[in-house]
Amino acid sequence: MRALYACLLKLEAILAGLFLLLMAVLIFAGGIARLLHHPLNWTIDLSTCFFAWATFLCADIAWRRDALMSIDVLTSRVPARVERALTYASYLIIAGFLCYAIYSGAVLSRVSWARSFQGIPGVSYSWVTMSISVGGALLLVTTLLKLRDALRADGLLQWPQGQG
């Protein structure tokens, strides 16, 4: 299971980087084409799709690495037990929001299935909205793993020897 998860993390990082690179190349190519009076309208649509996917993939990578901005003005001034309780509460609120995002993204993907890109007829806009559900699921896994690790660190969650 750990090997599969490690493979997923590598794939996620590769795709995030690739999507960001392709997005920049497409926007640049579209600008050059417009400058030459031969606009490529599909470049904006495709770069929008890559941006949506890259946003969620990069958010998961940053969340996993604790690289997101945080403000700890309140939590740094409370006792350690209260701080840990606030951490657990934050993880649970985040997990609840991500469950909602997964559900809403799935509904939005289903609803937007018939909608196509303006510049790319025949390609469903659901490819963009699907990033909400997939990205939310990846973020939810990361959040639950963070919650598990916090519970283990506090001795509130113990696994039998040799597991987890």
Phi and psi in radians as a Rosetta constraint file:
Dihedral C 1 N 2 CA 2 C 2 CIRCULARHARMONIC -1.135 0.35
Dihedral N 2 CA 2 C 2 N 3 CIRCULARHARMONIC -0.647 0.35
Dihedral C 2 N 3 CA 3 C 3 CIRCULARHARMONIC -1.155 0.35
Dihedral N 3 CA 3 C 3 N 4 CIRCULARHARMONIC -0.697 0.35
Dihedral C 3 N 4 CA 4 C 4 CIRCULARHARMONIC -1.127 0.35
Dihedral N 4 CA 4 C 4 N 5 CIRCULARHARMONIC -0.732 0.35
Dihedral C 4 N 5 CA 5 C 5 CIRCULARHARMONIC -1.151 0.35
Dihedral N 5 CA 5 C 5 N 6 CIRCULARHARMONIC -0.722 0.35
Dihedral C 5 N 6 CA 6 C 6 CIRCULARHARMONIC -1.106 0.35
Dihedral N 6 CA 6 C 6 N 7 CIRCULARHARMONIC -0.674 0.35
Dihedral C 6 N 7 CA 7 C 7 CIRCULARHARMONIC -1.133 0.35
Dihedral N 7 CA 7 C 7 N 8 CIRCULARHARMONIC -0.722 0.35
Dihedral C 7 N 8 CA 8 C 8 CIRCULARHARMONIC -1.077 0.35
Dihedral N 8 CA 8 C 8 N 9 CIRCULARHARMONIC -0.712 0.35
Dihedral C 8 N 9 CA 9 C 9 CIRCULARHARMONIC -1.152 0.35
Dihedral N 9 CA 9 C 9 N 10 CIRCULARHARMONIC -0.689 0.35
Dihedral C 9 N 10 CA 10 C 10 CIRCULARHARMONIC -1.145 0.35
Dihedral N 10 CA 10 C 10 N 11 CIRCULARHARMONIC -0.770 0.35
Dihedral C 10 N 11 CA 11 C 11 CIRCULARHARMONIC -1.077 0.35
Dihedral N 11 CA 11 C 11 N 12 CIRCULARHARMONIC -0.723 0.35
Dihedral C 11 N 12 CA 12 C 12 CIRCULARHARMONIC -1.058 0.35
Dihedral N 12 CA 12 C 12 N 13 CIRCULARHARMONIC -0.779 0.35
Dihedral C 12 N 13 CA 13 C 13 CIRCULARHARMONIC -1.163 0.35
Dihedral N 13 CA 13 C 13 N 14 CIRCULARHARMONIC -0.713 0.35
Dihedral C 13 N 14 CA 14 C 14 CIRCULARHARMONIC -1.115 0.35
Dihedral N 14 CA 14 C 14 N 15 CIRCULARHARMONIC -0.822 0.35
Dihedral C 14 N 15 CA 15 C 15 CIRCULARHARMONIC -1.122 0.35
Dihedral N 15 CA 15 C 15 N 16 CIRCULARHARMONIC -0.720 0.35
Dihedral C 15 N 16 CA 16 C 16 CIRCULARHARMONIC -1.055 0.35
Dihedral N 16 CA 16 C 16 N 17 CIRCULARHARMONIC -0.826 0.35
Dihedral C 16 N 17 CA 17 C 17 CIRCULARHARMONIC -1.118 0.35
Dihedral N 17 CA 17 C 17 N 18 CIRCULARHARMONIC -0.742 0.35
Dihedral C 17 N 18 CA 18 C 18 CIRCULARHARMONIC -1.105 0.35
Dihedral N 18 CA 18 C 18 N 19 CIRCULARHARMONIC -0.774 0.35
Dihedral C 18 N 19 CA 19 C 19 CIRCULARHARMONIC -1.113 0.35
Dihedral N 19 CA 19 C 19 N 20 CIRCULARHARMONIC -0.716 0.35
Dihedral C 19 N 20 CA 20 C 20 CIRCULARHARMONIC -1.125 0.35
Dihedral N 20 CA 20 C 20 N 21 CIRCULARHARMONIC -0.735 0.35
Dihedral C 20 N 21 CA 21 C 21 CIRCULARHARMONIC -1.129 0.35
Dihedral N 21 CA 21 C 21 N 22 CIRCULARHARMONIC -0.827 0.35
Dihedral C 21 N 22 CA 22 C 22 CIRCULARHARMONIC -1.096 0.35
Dihedral N 22 CA 22 C 22 N 23 CIRCULARHARMONIC -0.657 0.35
Dihedral C 22 N 23 CA 23 C 23 CIRCULARHARMONIC -1.058 0.35
Dihedral N 23 CA 23 C 23 N 24 CIRCULARHARMONIC -0.818 0.35
Dihedral C 23 N 24 CA 24 C 24 CIRCULARHARMONIC -1.138 0.35
Dihedral N 24 CA 24 C 24 N 25 CIRCULARHARMONIC -0.739 0.35
Dihedral C 24 N 25 CA 25 C 25 CIRCULARHARMONIC -1.110 0.35
Dihedral N 25 CA 25 C 25 N 26 CIRCULARHARMONIC -0.756 0.35
Dihedral C 25 N 26 CA 26 C 26 CIRCULARHARMONIC -1.139 0.35
Dihedral N 26 CA 26 C 26 N 27 CIRCULARHARMONIC -0.723 0.35
Dihedral C 26 N 27 CA 27 C 27 CIRCULARHARMONIC -1.132 0.35
Dihedral N 27 CA 27 C 27 N 28 CIRCULARHARMONIC -0.740 0.35
Dihedral C 27 N 28 CA 28 C 28 CIRCULARHARMONIC -1.116 0.35
Dihedral N 28 CA 28 C 28 N 29 CIRCULARHARMONIC -0.801 0.35
Dihedral C 28 N 29 CA 29 C 29 CIRCULARHARMONIC -1.086 0.35
Dihedral N 29 CA 29 C 29 N 30 CIRCULARHARMONIC -0.704 0.35
Dihedral C 29 N 30 CA 30 C 30 CIRCULARHARMONIC -1.108 0.35
Dihedral N 30 CA 30 C 30 N 31 CIRCULARHARMONIC -0.678 0.35
Dihedral C 30 N 31 CA 31 C 31 CIRCULARHARMONIC -1.169 0.35
Dihedral N 31 CA 31 C 31 N 32 CIRCULARHARMONIC -0.753 0.35
Dihedral C 31 N 32 CA 32 C 32 CIRCULARHARMONIC -1.109 0.35
Dihedral N 32 CA 32 C 32 N 33 CIRCULARHARMONIC -0.778 0.35
Dihedral C 32 N 33 CA 33 C 33 CIRCULARHARMONIC -1.082 0.35
Dihedral N 33 CA 33 C 33 N 34 CIRCULARHARMONIC -0.693 0.35
Dihedral C 33 N 34 CA 34 C 34 CIRCULARHARMONIC -1.153 0.35
Dihedral N 34 CA 34 C 34 N 35 CIRCULARHARMONIC -0.664 0.35
Dihedral C 34 N 35 CA 35 C 35 CIRCULARHARMONIC -1.097 0.35
Dihedral N 35 CA 35 C 35 N 36 CIRCULARHARMONIC -0.575 0.35
Dihedral C 35 N 36 CA 36 C 36 CIRCULARHARMONIC -1.541 0.35
Dihedral N 36 CA 36 C 36 N 37 CIRCULARHARMONIC 0.175 0.35
Dihedral C 36 N 37 CA 37 C 37 CIRCULARHARMONIC 1.119 0.35
Dihedral N 37 CA 37 C 37 N 38 CIRCULARHARMONIC 0.550 0.35
Dihedral C 37 N 38 CA 38 C 38 CIRCULARHARMONIC -2.334 0.35
Dihedral N 38 CA 38 C 38 N 39 CIRCULARHARMONIC 1.240 0.35
Dihedral C 38 N 39 CA 39 C 39 CIRCULARHARMONIC -1.083 0.35
Dihedral N 39 CA 39 C 39 N 40 CIRCULARHARMONIC 2.471 0.35
Dihedral C 39 N 40 CA 40 C 40 CIRCULARHARMONIC -1.949 0.35
Dihedral N 40 CA 40 C 40 N 41 CIRCULARHARMONIC 1.564 0.35
Dihedral C 40 N 41 CA 41 C 41 CIRCULARHARMONIC -1.107 0.35
Dihedral N 41 CA 41 C 41 N 42 CIRCULARHARMONIC -0.476 0.35
Dihedral C 41 N 42 CA 42 C 42 CIRCULARHARMONIC -1.222 0.35
Dihedral N 42 CA 42 C 42 N 43 CIRCULARHARMONIC -0.332 0.35
Dihedral C 42 N 43 CA 43 C 43 CIRCULARHARMONIC -1.151 0.35
Dihedral N 43 CA 43 C 43 N 44 CIRCULARHARMONIC -0.645 0.35
Dihedral C 43 N 44 CA 44 C 44 CIRCULARHARMONIC -1.183 0.35
Dihedral N 44 CA 44 C 44 N 45 CIRCULARHARMONIC -0.741 0.35
Dihedral C 44 N 45 CA 45 C 45 CIRCULARHARMONIC -1.106 0.35
Dihedral N 45 CA 45 C 45 N 46 CIRCULARHARMONIC -0.795 0.35
Dihedral C 45 N 46 CA 46 C 46 CIRCULARHARMONIC -1.198 0.35
Dihedral N 46 CA 46 C 46 N 47 CIRCULARHARMONIC -0.664 0.35
Dihedral C 46 N 47 CA 47 C 47 CIRCULARHARMONIC -1.189 0.35
Dihedral N 47 CA 47 C 47 N 48 CIRCULARHARMONIC -0.539 0.35
Dihedral C 47 N 48 CA 48 C 48 CIRCULARHARMONIC -1.113 0.35
Dihedral N 48 CA 48 C 48 N 49 CIRCULARHARMONIC -0.742 0.35
Dihedral C 48 N 49 CA 49 C 49 CIRCULARHARMONIC -1.087 0.35
Dihedral N 49 CA 49 C 49 N 50 CIRCULARHARMONIC -0.808 0.35
Dihedral C 49 N 50 CA 50 C 50 CIRCULARHARMONIC -1.113 0.35
Dihedral N 50 CA 50 C 50 N 51 CIRCULARHARMONIC -0.642 0.35
Dihedral C 50 N 51 CA 51 C 51 CIRCULARHARMONIC -1.123 0.35
Dihedral N 51 CA 51 C 51 N 52 CIRCULARHARMONIC -0.767 0.35
Dihedral C 51 N 52 CA 52 C 52 CIRCULARHARMONIC -1.055 0.35
Dihedral N 52 CA 52 C 52 N 53 CIRCULARHARMONIC -0.820 0.35
Dihedral C 52 N 53 CA 53 C 53 CIRCULARHARMONIC -1.154 0.35
Dihedral N 53 CA 53 C 53 N 54 CIRCULARHARMONIC -0.780 0.35
Dihedral C 53 N 54 CA 54 C 54 CIRCULARHARMONIC -1.097 0.35
Dihedral N 54 CA 54 C 54 N 55 CIRCULARHARMONIC -0.623 0.35
Dihedral C 54 N 55 CA 55 C 55 CIRCULARHARMONIC -1.041 0.35
Dihedral N 55 CA 55 C 55 N 56 CIRCULARHARMONIC -0.861 0.35
Dihedral C 55 N 56 CA 56 C 56 CIRCULARHARMONIC -1.235 0.35
Dihedral N 56 CA 56 C 56 N 57 CIRCULARHARMONIC -0.690 0.35
Dihedral C 56 N 57 CA 57 C 57 CIRCULARHARMONIC -1.136 0.35
Dihedral N 57 CA 57 C 57 N 58 CIRCULARHARMONIC -0.766 0.35
Dihedral C 57 N 58 CA 58 C 58 CIRCULARHARMONIC -1.170 0.35
Dihedral N 58 CA 58 C 58 N 59 CIRCULARHARMONIC -0.611 0.35
Dihedral C 58 N 59 CA 59 C 59 CIRCULARHARMONIC -1.092 0.35
Dihedral N 59 CA 59 C 59 N 60 CIRCULARHARMONIC -0.720 0.35
Dihedral C 59 N 60 CA 60 C 60 CIRCULARHARMONIC -1.158 0.35
Dihedral N 60 CA 60 C 60 N 61 CIRCULARHARMONIC -0.727 0.35
Dihedral C 60 N 61 CA 61 C 61 CIRCULARHARMONIC -1.075 0.35
Dihedral N 61 CA 61 C 61 N 62 CIRCULARHARMONIC -0.803 0.35
Dihedral C 61 N 62 CA 62 C 62 CIRCULARHARMONIC -1.128 0.35
Dihedral N 62 CA 62 C 62 N 63 CIRCULARHARMONIC -0.717 0.35
Dihedral C 62 N 63 CA 63 C 63 CIRCULARHARMONIC -1.114 0.35
Dihedral N 63 CA 63 C 63 N 64 CIRCULARHARMONIC -0.745 0.35
Dihedral C 63 N 64 CA 64 C 64 CIRCULARHARMONIC -1.129 0.35
Dihedral N 64 CA 64 C 64 N 65 CIRCULARHARMONIC -0.609 0.35
Dihedral C 64 N 65 CA 65 C 65 CIRCULARHARMONIC -1.591 0.35
Dihedral N 65 CA 65 C 65 N 66 CIRCULARHARMONIC 0.112 0.35
Dihedral C 65 N 66 CA 66 C 66 CIRCULARHARMONIC 0.963 0.35
Dihedral N 66 CA 66 C 66 N 67 CIRCULARHARMONIC 0.717 0.35
Dihedral C 66 N 67 CA 67 C 67 CIRCULARHARMONIC -1.829 0.35
Dihedral N 67 CA 67 C 67 N 68 CIRCULARHARMONIC 0.182 0.35
Dihedral C 67 N 68 CA 68 C 68 CIRCULARHARMONIC -1.491 0.35
Dihedral N 68 CA 68 C 68 N 69 CIRCULARHARMONIC 2.636 0.35
Dihedral C 68 N 69 CA 69 C 69 CIRCULARHARMONIC -1.183 0.35
Dihedral N 69 CA 69 C 69 N 70 CIRCULARHARMONIC 2.437 0.35
Dihedral C 69 N 70 CA 70 C 70 CIRCULARHARMONIC -2.449 0.35
Dihedral N 70 CA 70 C 70 N 71 CIRCULARHARMONIC 2.638 0.35
Dihedral C 70 N 71 CA 71 C 71 CIRCULARHARMONIC -2.048 0.35
Dihedral N 71 CA 71 C 71 N 72 CIRCULARHARMONIC 2.058 0.35
Dihedral C 71 N 72 CA 72 C 72 CIRCULARHARMONIC -2.040 0.35
Dihedral N 72 CA 72 C 72 N 73 CIRCULARHARMONIC 0.594 0.35
Dihedral C 72 N 73 CA 73 C 73 CIRCULARHARMONIC -1.059 0.35
Dihedral N 73 CA 73 C 73 N 74 CIRCULARHARMONIC -0.784 0.35
Dihedral C 73 N 74 CA 74 C 74 CIRCULARHARMONIC -1.326 0.35
Dihedral N 74 CA 74 C 74 N 75 CIRCULARHARMONIC -0.850 0.35
Dihedral C 74 N 75 CA 75 C 75 CIRCULARHARMONIC -1.199 0.35
Dihedral N 75 CA 75 C 75 N 76 CIRCULARHARMONIC -0.440 0.35
Dihedral C 75 N 76 CA 76 C 76 CIRCULARHARMONIC -1.310 0.35
Dihedral N 76 CA 76 C 76 N 77 CIRCULARHARMONIC -0.209 0.35
Dihedral C 76 N 77 CA 77 C 77 CIRCULARHARMONIC -1.847 0.35
Dihedral N 77 CA 77 C 77 N 78 CIRCULARHARMONIC 0.093 0.35
Dihedral C 77 N 78 CA 78 C 78 CIRCULARHARMONIC -1.931 0.35
Dihedral N 78 CA 78 C 78 N 79 CIRCULARHARMONIC 2.839 0.35
Dihedral C 78 N 79 CA 79 C 79 CIRCULARHARMONIC -1.055 0.35
Dihedral N 79 CA 79 C 79 N 80 CIRCULARHARMONIC 2.747 0.35
Dihedral C 79 N 80 CA 80 C 80 CIRCULARHARMONIC -1.007 0.35
Dihedral N 80 CA 80 C 80 N 81 CIRCULARHARMONIC -0.683 0.35
Dihedral C 80 N 81 CA 81 C 81 CIRCULARHARMONIC -1.123 0.35
Dihedral N 81 CA 81 C 81 N 82 CIRCULARHARMONIC -0.707 0.35
Dihedral C 81 N 82 CA 82 C 82 CIRCULARHARMONIC -1.189 0.35
Dihedral N 82 CA 82 C 82 N 83 CIRCULARHARMONIC -0.690 0.35
Dihedral C 82 N 83 CA 83 C 83 CIRCULARHARMONIC -1.065 0.35
Dihedral N 83 CA 83 C 83 N 84 CIRCULARHARMONIC -0.749 0.35
Dihedral C 83 N 84 CA 84 C 84 CIRCULARHARMONIC -1.145 0.35
Dihedral N 84 CA 84 C 84 N 85 CIRCULARHARMONIC -0.698 0.35
Dihedral C 84 N 85 CA 85 C 85 CIRCULARHARMONIC -1.096 0.35
Dihedral N 85 CA 85 C 85 N 86 CIRCULARHARMONIC -0.710 0.35
Dihedral C 85 N 86 CA 86 C 86 CIRCULARHARMONIC -1.143 0.35
Dihedral N 86 CA 86 C 86 N 87 CIRCULARHARMONIC -0.618 0.35
Dihedral C 86 N 87 CA 87 C 87 CIRCULARHARMONIC -1.107 0.35
Dihedral N 87 CA 87 C 87 N 88 CIRCULARHARMONIC -0.819 0.35
Dihedral C 87 N 88 CA 88 C 88 CIRCULARHARMONIC -1.066 0.35
Dihedral N 88 CA 88 C 88 N 89 CIRCULARHARMONIC -0.764 0.35
Dihedral C 88 N 89 CA 89 C 89 CIRCULARHARMONIC -1.084 0.35
Dihedral N 89 CA 89 C 89 N 90 CIRCULARHARMONIC -0.725 0.35
Dihedral C 89 N 90 CA 90 C 90 CIRCULARHARMONIC -1.062 0.35
Dihedral N 90 CA 90 C 90 N 91 CIRCULARHARMONIC -0.800 0.35
Dihedral C 90 N 91 CA 91 C 91 CIRCULARHARMONIC -1.065 0.35
Dihedral N 91 CA 91 C 91 N 92 CIRCULARHARMONIC -0.698 0.35
Dihedral C 91 N 92 CA 92 C 92 CIRCULARHARMONIC -1.220 0.35
Dihedral N 92 CA 92 C 92 N 93 CIRCULARHARMONIC -0.672 0.35
Dihedral C 92 N 93 CA 93 C 93 CIRCULARHARMONIC -1.137 0.35
Dihedral N 93 CA 93 C 93 N 94 CIRCULARHARMONIC -0.767 0.35
Dihedral C 93 N 94 CA 94 C 94 CIRCULARHARMONIC -1.075 0.35
Dihedral N 94 CA 94 C 94 N 95 CIRCULARHARMONIC -0.777 0.35
Dihedral C 94 N 95 CA 95 C 95 CIRCULARHARMONIC -1.083 0.35
Dihedral N 95 CA 95 C 95 N 96 CIRCULARHARMONIC -0.717 0.35
Dihedral C 95 N 96 CA 96 C 96 CIRCULARHARMONIC -1.098 0.35
Dihedral N 96 CA 96 C 96 N 97 CIRCULARHARMONIC -0.774 0.35
Dihedral C 96 N 97 CA 97 C 97 CIRCULARHARMONIC -1.079 0.35
Dihedral N 97 CA 97 C 97 N 98 CIRCULARHARMONIC -0.728 0.35
Dihedral C 97 N 98 CA 98 C 98 CIRCULARHARMONIC -1.170 0.35
Dihedral N 98 CA 98 C 98 N 99 CIRCULARHARMONIC -0.618 0.35
Dihedral C 98 N 99 CA 99 C 99 CIRCULARHARMONIC -1.074 0.35
Dihedral N 99 CA 99 C 99 N 100 CIRCULARHARMONIC -0.737 0.35
Dihedral C 99 N 100 CA 100 C 100 CIRCULARHARMONIC -1.111 0.35
Dihedral N 100 CA 100 C 100 N 101 CIRCULARHARMONIC -0.734 0.35
Dihedral C 100 N 101 CA 101 C 101 CIRCULARHARMONIC -1.114 0.35
Dihedral N 101 CA 101 C 101 N 102 CIRCULARHARMONIC -0.692 0.35
Dihedral C 101 N 102 CA 102 C 102 CIRCULARHARMONIC -1.094 0.35
Dihedral N 102 CA 102 C 102 N 103 CIRCULARHARMONIC -0.834 0.35
Dihedral C 102 N 103 CA 103 C 103 CIRCULARHARMONIC -1.104 0.35
Dihedral N 103 CA 103 C 103 N 104 CIRCULARHARMONIC -0.864 0.35
Dihedral C 103 N 104 CA 104 C 104 CIRCULARHARMONIC -1.118 0.35
Dihedral N 104 CA 104 C 104 N 105 CIRCULARHARMONIC -0.666 0.35
Dihedral C 104 N 105 CA 105 C 105 CIRCULARHARMONIC -1.114 0.35
Dihedral N 105 CA 105 C 105 N 106 CIRCULARHARMONIC -0.669 0.35
Dihedral C 105 N 106 CA 106 C 106 CIRCULARHARMONIC -1.155 0.35
Dihedral N 106 CA 106 C 106 N 107 CIRCULARHARMONIC -0.740 0.35
Dihedral C 106 N 107 CA 107 C 107 CIRCULARHARMONIC -1.116 0.35
Dihedral N 107 CA 107 C 107 N 108 CIRCULARHARMONIC -0.786 0.35
Dihedral C 107 N 108 CA 108 C 108 CIRCULARHARMONIC -1.102 0.35
Dihedral N 108 CA 108 C 108 N 109 CIRCULARHARMONIC -0.668 0.35
Dihedral C 108 N 109 CA 109 C 109 CIRCULARHARMONIC -1.118 0.35
Dihedral N 109 CA 109 C 109 N 110 CIRCULARHARMONIC -0.713 0.35
Dihedral C 109 N 110 CA 110 C 110 CIRCULARHARMONIC -1.164 0.35
Dihedral N 110 CA 110 C 110 N 111 CIRCULARHARMONIC -0.738 0.35
Dihedral C 110 N 111 CA 111 C 111 CIRCULARHARMONIC -1.188 0.35
Dihedral N 111 CA 111 C 111 N 112 CIRCULARHARMONIC -0.640 0.35
Dihedral C 111 N 112 CA 112 C 112 CIRCULARHARMONIC -1.593 0.35
Dihedral N 112 CA 112 C 112 N 113 CIRCULARHARMONIC 0.180 0.35
Dihedral C 112 N 113 CA 113 C 113 CIRCULARHARMONIC -1.034 0.35
Dihedral N 113 CA 113 C 113 N 114 CIRCULARHARMONIC -0.677 0.35
Dihedral C 113 N 114 CA 114 C 114 CIRCULARHARMONIC -1.374 0.35
Dihedral N 114 CA 114 C 114 N 115 CIRCULARHARMONIC -0.324 0.35
Dihedral C 114 N 115 CA 115 C 115 CIRCULARHARMONIC -1.336 0.35
Dihedral N 115 CA 115 C 115 N 116 CIRCULARHARMONIC 2.392 0.35
Dihedral C 115 N 116 CA 116 C 116 CIRCULARHARMONIC -2.075 0.35
Dihedral N 116 CA 116 C 116 N 117 CIRCULARHARMONIC 2.870 0.35
Dihedral C 116 N 117 CA 117 C 117 CIRCULARHARMONIC -1.131 0.35
Dihedral N 117 CA 117 C 117 N 118 CIRCULARHARMONIC 2.630 0.35
Dihedral C 117 N 118 CA 118 C 118 CIRCULARHARMONIC -1.164 0.35
Dihedral N 118 CA 118 C 118 N 119 CIRCULARHARMONIC -0.772 0.35
Dihedral C 118 N 119 CA 119 C 119 CIRCULARHARMONIC -1.554 0.35
Dihedral N 119 CA 119 C 119 N 120 CIRCULARHARMONIC -0.149 0.35
Dihedral C 119 N 120 CA 120 C 120 CIRCULARHARMONIC -2.285 0.35
Dihedral N 120 CA 120 C 120 N 121 CIRCULARHARMONIC 1.349 0.35
Dihedral C 120 N 121 CA 121 C 121 CIRCULARHARMONIC -1.108 0.35
Dihedral N 121 CA 121 C 121 N 122 CIRCULARHARMONIC 2.509 0.35
Dihedral C 121 N 122 CA 122 C 122 CIRCULARHARMONIC 1.617 0.35
Dihedral N 122 CA 122 C 122 N 123 CIRCULARHARMONIC -0.196 0.35
Dihedral C 122 N 123 CA 123 C 123 CIRCULARHARMONIC -1.824 0.35
Dihedral N 123 CA 123 C 123 N 124 CIRCULARHARMONIC 2.127 0.35
Dihedral C 123 N 124 CA 124 C 124 CIRCULARHARMONIC -1.223 0.35
Dihedral N 124 CA 124 C 124 N 125 CIRCULARHARMONIC 2.486 0.35
Dihedral C 124 N 125 CA 125 C 125 CIRCULARHARMONIC -1.236 0.35
Dihedral N 125 CA 125 C 125 N 126 CIRCULARHARMONIC -0.197 0.35
Dihedral C 125 N 126 CA 126 C 126 CIRCULARHARMONIC -1.062 0.35
Dihedral N 126 CA 126 C 126 N 127 CIRCULARHARMONIC -0.398 0.35
Dihedral C 126 N 127 CA 127 C 127 CIRCULARHARMONIC -1.121 0.35
Dihedral N 127 CA 127 C 127 N 128 CIRCULARHARMONIC -0.504 0.35
Dihedral C 127 N 128 CA 128 C 128 CIRCULARHARMONIC -1.382 0.35
Dihedral N 128 CA 128 C 128 N 129 CIRCULARHARMONIC -0.853 0.35
Dihedral C 128 N 129 CA 129 C 129 CIRCULARHARMONIC -1.220 0.35
Dihedral N 129 CA 129 C 129 N 130 CIRCULARHARMONIC -0.389 0.35
Dihedral C 129 N 130 CA 130 C 130 CIRCULARHARMONIC -1.124 0.35
Dihedral N 130 CA 130 C 130 N 131 CIRCULARHARMONIC -0.410 0.35
Dihedral C 130 N 131 CA 131 C 131 CIRCULARHARMONIC -1.082 0.35
Dihedral N 131 CA 131 C 131 N 132 CIRCULARHARMONIC -0.467 0.35
Dihedral C 131 N 132 CA 132 C 132 CIRCULARHARMONIC -1.139 0.35
Dihedral N 132 CA 132 C 132 N 133 CIRCULARHARMONIC -0.840 0.35
Dihedral C 132 N 133 CA 133 C 133 CIRCULARHARMONIC -1.210 0.35
Dihedral N 133 CA 133 C 133 N 134 CIRCULARHARMONIC -0.799 0.35
Dihedral C 133 N 134 CA 134 C 134 CIRCULARHARMONIC -1.156 0.35
Dihedral N 134 CA 134 C 134 N 135 CIRCULARHARMONIC -0.816 0.35
Dihedral C 134 N 135 CA 135 C 135 CIRCULARHARMONIC -1.098 0.35
Dihedral N 135 CA 135 C 135 N 136 CIRCULARHARMONIC -0.708 0.35
Dihedral C 135 N 136 CA 136 C 136 CIRCULARHARMONIC -1.091 0.35
Dihedral N 136 CA 136 C 136 N 137 CIRCULARHARMONIC -0.675 0.35
Dihedral C 136 N 137 CA 137 C 137 CIRCULARHARMONIC -1.153 0.35
Dihedral N 137 CA 137 C 137 N 138 CIRCULARHARMONIC -0.742 0.35
Dihedral C 137 N 138 CA 138 C 138 CIRCULARHARMONIC -1.112 0.35
Dihedral N 138 CA 138 C 138 N 139 CIRCULARHARMONIC -0.756 0.35
Dihedral C 138 N 139 CA 139 C 139 CIRCULARHARMONIC -1.137 0.35
Dihedral N 139 CA 139 C 139 N 140 CIRCULARHARMONIC -0.618 0.35
Dihedral C 139 N 140 CA 140 C 140 CIRCULARHARMONIC -1.139 0.35
Dihedral N 140 CA 140 C 140 N 141 CIRCULARHARMONIC -0.742 0.35
Dihedral C 140 N 141 CA 141 C 141 CIRCULARHARMONIC -1.055 0.35
Dihedral N 141 CA 141 C 141 N 142 CIRCULARHARMONIC -0.796 0.35
Dihedral C 141 N 142 CA 142 C 142 CIRCULARHARMONIC -1.076 0.35
Dihedral N 142 CA 142 C 142 N 143 CIRCULARHARMONIC -0.735 0.35
Dihedral C 142 N 143 CA 143 C 143 CIRCULARHARMONIC -1.114 0.35
Dihedral N 143 CA 143 C 143 N 144 CIRCULARHARMONIC -0.770 0.35
Dihedral C 143 N 144 CA 144 C 144 CIRCULARHARMONIC -1.147 0.35
Dihedral N 144 CA 144 C 144 N 145 CIRCULARHARMONIC -0.631 0.35
Dihedral C 144 N 145 CA 145 C 145 CIRCULARHARMONIC -1.170 0.35
Dihedral N 145 CA 145 C 145 N 146 CIRCULARHARMONIC -0.656 0.35
Dihedral C 145 N 146 CA 146 C 146 CIRCULARHARMONIC -1.130 0.35
Dihedral N 146 CA 146 C 146 N 147 CIRCULARHARMONIC -0.716 0.35
Dihedral C 146 N 147 CA 147 C 147 CIRCULARHARMONIC -1.115 0.35
Dihedral N 147 CA 147 C 147 N 148 CIRCULARHARMONIC -0.782 0.35
Dihedral C 147 N 148 CA 148 C 148 CIRCULARHARMONIC -1.033 0.35
Dihedral N 148 CA 148 C 148 N 149 CIRCULARHARMONIC -0.798 0.35
Dihedral C 148 N 149 CA 149 C 149 CIRCULARHARMONIC -1.121 0.35
Dihedral N 149 CA 149 C 149 N 150 CIRCULARHARMONIC -0.662 0.35
Dihedral C 149 N 150 CA 150 C 150 CIRCULARHARMONIC -1.159 0.35
Dihedral N 150 CA 150 C 150 N 151 CIRCULARHARMONIC -0.732 0.35
Dihedral C 150 N 151 CA 151 C 151 CIRCULARHARMONIC -1.135 0.35
Dihedral N 151 CA 151 C 151 N 152 CIRCULARHARMONIC -0.699 0.35
Dihedral C 151 N 152 CA 152 C 152 CIRCULARHARMONIC -1.125 0.35
Dihedral N 152 CA 152 C 152 N 153 CIRCULARHARMONIC -0.752 0.35
Dihedral C 152 N 153 CA 153 C 153 CIRCULARHARMONIC -1.083 0.35
Dihedral N 153 CA 153 C 153 N 154 CIRCULARHARMONIC -0.563 0.35
Dihedral C 153 N 154 CA 154 C 154 CIRCULARHARMONIC -1.547 0.35
Dihedral N 154 CA 154 C 154 N 155 CIRCULARHARMONIC 0.009 0.35
Dihedral C 154 N 155 CA 155 C 155 CIRCULARHARMONIC 1.316 0.35
Dihedral N 155 CA 155 C 155 N 156 CIRCULARHARMONIC 0.258 0.35
Dihedral C 155 N 156 CA 156 C 156 CIRCULARHARMONIC -1.555 0.35
Dihedral N 156 CA 156 C 156 N 157 CIRCULARHARMONIC -0.186 0.35
Dihedral C 156 N 157 CA 157 C 157 CIRCULARHARMONIC -2.407 0.35
Dihedral N 157 CA 157 C 157 N 158 CIRCULARHARMONIC 2.105 0.35
Dihedral C 157 N 158 CA 158 C 158 CIRCULARHARMONIC -2.232 0.35
Dihedral N 158 CA 158 C 158 N 159 CIRCULARHARMONIC 2.437 0.35
Dihedral C 158 N 159 CA 159 C 159 CIRCULARHARMONIC -1.863 0.35
Dihedral N 159 CA 159 C 159 N 160 CIRCULARHARMONIC 2.619 0.35
Dihedral C 159 N 160 CA 160 C 160 CIRCULARHARMONIC -1.023 0.35
Dihedral N 160 CA 160 C 160 N 161 CIRCULARHARMONIC 2.668 0.35
Dihedral C 160 N 161 CA 161 C 161 CIRCULARHARMONIC -0.986 0.35
Dihedral N 161 CA 161 C 161 N 162 CIRCULARHARMONIC 2.325 0.35
Dihedral C 161 N 162 CA 162 C 162 CIRCULARHARMONIC 1.588 0.35
Dihedral N 162 CA 162 C 162 N 163 CIRCULARHARMONIC 0.008 0.35
Dihedral C 162 N 163 CA 163 C 163 CIRCULARHARMONIC -2.072 0.35
Dihedral N 163 CA 163 C 163 N 164 CIRCULARHARMONIC 2.730 0.35
